[in-house]
Amino acid sequence: MNRYLLDTNIVSETIKPFPSARLVNWLSNQLDDELFISTITLAEIQRGIFTLPRGKKRNELNQWFSSVEGPASIFKGRILSFDNASATIWAQLMADGKKTGRPRNGFDMLIAAIAYANDCLIITNNEKDFSGLKVFNPIKKSTEL
């Protein structure tokens, strides 16, 4: 069985009025039990909602987020947390980035650490910030792994 951890930008892409056809196709060919998100993704989405000015768009996104169509409901039982194993991996990823002169984004590396600790492949449309790590981008690449 394959295990995939969806990056925040992948989850966000799915709720756009016209999401990437490649992404929709790739997701439709995966088993639900193979798809995971992290608590970091939930936090990043909520942060994005909270930063919007009060109004219609913020209310709509807030309603979506807390509804049965929101990520916490859709991924119930498949939301991975940052734990002790993730912490060790995160520290190594951050140190490696510093040693090579390519500092890494802390939030992206939290997601990467959670993925590695749970034997998941990172699914992202942000390959640049995950440079040097095992990722797959179904938006830009063939939908086959």
C-alpha positions as CSV (number, residue, x, y, z in Angstrom):
1,M,0.0,0.0,0.0
2,N,1.2,3.5,-0.8
3,R,1.0,6.4,1.6
4,Y,0.8,10.0,0.5
5,L,1.0,13.1,2.6
6,L,-0.7,16.0,0.9
7,D,1.0,19.4,1.3
8,T,-1.2,22.4,2.1
9,N,-1.1,23.7,-1.4
10,I,-2.6,20.5,-2.7
11,V,-5.5,20.6,-0.3
12,S,-6.0,24.3,-1.2
13,E,-5.9,23.6,-4.9
14,T,-8.8,21.1,-4.6
15,I,-11.2,23.8,-3.4
16,K,-10.5,26.3,-6.2
17,P,-13.3,27.0,-8.6
18,F,-11.3,25.3,-11.3
19,P,-8.8,22.9,-9.7
20,S,-6.0,21.4,-11.7
21,A,-7.4,18.6,-13.9
22,R,-4.2,16.6,-13.4
23,L,-4.5,16.8,-9.7
24,V,-8.2,15.8,-9.7
25,N,-7.4,12.9,-12.0
26,W,-4.5,11.8,-9.8
27,L,-6.6,12.1,-6.6
28,S,-9.5,10.1,-8.1
29,N,-7.1,7.2,-8.8
30,Q,-5.9,6.9,-5.2
31,L,-7.5,5.0,-2.4
32,D,-8.8,7.3,0.4
33,D,-6.8,5.1,2.9
34,E,-3.6,6.1,1.1
35,L,-4.1,9.9,1.4
36,F,-3.2,11.8,4.6
37,I,-2.8,15.4,5.7
38,S,-0.9,16.8,8.7
39,T,-2.0,18.9,11.6
40,I,0.4,21.5,10.1
41,T,-1.8,21.7,7.0
42,L,-4.9,22.3,9.2
43,A,-3.0,25.1,11.0
44,E,-1.8,26.6,7.7
45,I,-5.3,26.6,6.2
46,Q,-6.8,28.2,9.3
47,R,-4.1,30.8,9.5
48,G,-4.9,31.7,5.9
49,I,-8.6,32.1,6.7
50,F,-7.8,34.2,9.8
51,T,-5.6,36.5,7.8
52,L,-8.4,37.4,5.4
53,P,-10.4,40.5,6.1
54,R,-13.8,39.9,7.8
55,G,-16.4,39.4,5.1
56,K,-18.0,37.0,2.7
57,K,-14.9,35.1,1.5
58,R,-13.6,34.6,5.0
59,N,-17.0,33.4,6.2
60,E,-17.4,31.0,3.3
61,L,-13.9,29.5,3.9
62,N,-14.5,29.3,7.6
63,Q,-17.8,27.5,7.0
64,W,-16.1,25.1,4.5
65,F,-13.3,24.4,6.9
66,S,-15.5,23.4,9.8
67,S,-18.1,21.5,7.7
68,V,-18.3,17.9,6.7
69,E,-16.6,18.9,3.4
70,G,-13.7,20.4,5.3
71,P,-10.3,18.7,5.6
72,A,-10.7,17.7,9.2
73,S,-13.9,15.7,8.3
74,I,-12.7,14.4,5.0
75,F,-9.4,13.2,6.4
76,K,-10.8,12.0,9.8
77,G,-8.5,9.2,11.0
78,R,-5.9,10.2,8.4
79,I,-4.5,13.3,10.0
80,L,-0.9,12.9,11.1
81,S,0.6,14.8,13.9
82,F,4.1,16.1,14.7
83,D,5.5,13.6,17.2
84,N,8.9,12.6,18.7
85,A,10.0,10.8,15.6
86,S,9.0,13.8,13.5
87,A,10.9,16.1,15.8
88,T,14.2,14.2,15.3
89,I,13.7,14.1,11.5
90,W,12.8,17.8,11.4
91,A,15.9,18.8,13.4
92,Q,18.0,16.8,10.9
93,L,16.3,18.3,7.8
94,M,16.8,21.8,9.2
95,A,20.4,21.2,10.2
96,D,21.2,19.7,6.7
97,G,19.7,22.7,5.0
98,K,21.9,25.0,7.1
99,K,25.1,22.9,6.5
100,T,24.6,23.1,2.8
101,G,24.0,26.8,2.8
102,R,20.3,26.3,1.7
103,P,18.2,27.1,4.7
104,R,14.8,25.4,4.6
105,N,11.4,26.7,5.5
106,G,10.4,25.5,9.0
107,F,6.8,24.8,8.2
108,D,7.6,22.9,5.0
109,M,10.1,20.8,6.9
110,L,7.5,20.0,9.6
111,I,5.4,18.5,6.9
112,A,8.4,16.7,5.4
113,A,9.3,15.3,8.8
114,I,5.8,14.1,9.5
115,A,5.8,12.4,6.0
116,Y,9.1,10.7,6.6
117,A,8.2,9.6,10.1
118,N,5.0,8.0,8.7
119,D,6.5,6.5,5.6
120,C,4.6,8.8,3.2
121,L,5.6,10.4,0.0
122,I,5.1,14.2,0.0
123,I,2.6,15.4,-2.6
124,T,3.2,19.0,-3.4
125,N,3.0,21.7,-6.0
126,N,5.9,23.4,-4.2
127,E,8.9,21.4,-5.3
128,K,11.3,24.2,-4.8
129,D,10.9,24.4,-1.0
130,F,11.2,20.6,-0.7
131,S,14.3,20.5,-2.9
132,G,16.4,17.4,-2.3
133,L,13.5,15.5,-0.7
134,K,11.3,12.8,-2.1
135,V,8.2,14.5,-3.5
136,F,5.7,14.0,-6.3
137,N,3.9,16.9,-8.0
138,P,0.7,15.5,-9.8
139,I,-0.1,19.0,-11.1
140,K,3.1,19.3,-13.2
141,K,4.0,15.7,-13.9
142,S,2.4,12.7,-15.3
143,T,-0.2,11.3,-13.0
144,E,1.6,8.0,-12.7
145,L,4.2,7.3,-10.0
